[in-house]
Amino acid sequence: MTHRSLPRRLVIHATSVALAAAGALLPARAWAAGPVMPRLPVARTLPAADWVDVTDDPSGITFKLPARPTVTRTSKPDCRMYAAASAATSETVSVCDIPGTDKVDYLYSTADGALDAFRKKAGNDVDSGTQETEVEGRPALDLHASGKNDPPQRLLFTARYIADDPYSVSALSFAYAKNEKALDQEHRQLLDSLHLPP
């Protein structure tokens, strides 16, 4: 992917904070490149009906997370990050103020920053792919990434980035490879619960 017009360091900073918030919810050994982790049982997915309703007050954007979120704020760019974890995954939604920014350029810059930050956490050997889409008529980009280290230590990352002047939304999900099915299901629940005001 090509790095675009929005200052890359700001995008990487916001994405790194979101990754760090989500990473703090996974056990520390998930981010370590050290010894193989002990085998743990595969976690069950929490039903969507039991998820917590969250509203980003400045934007009116609403979504659900598997638990009451930890909120982190940044000022450059102005972002609010909401992170929560289930037994299987870690979910983060970030809402950033991006008035006047080219939407498509922002999506690719954000995905580039996220991939850079994920490589630093999961090791440089990462498989990834992106796909352009739309959400409620707004441009969006889906990103999927996987560390290549051996299971059960391998980390998976999936994200949807949505650009809508003056806000952008990132919905990020992380899990161990053994919880891939739960990751797919919970990320879908997160996306289905995400609503942007008209």
Disulfide bonds with the S-S distance in Angstrom:
Cys79-Cys96 2.00
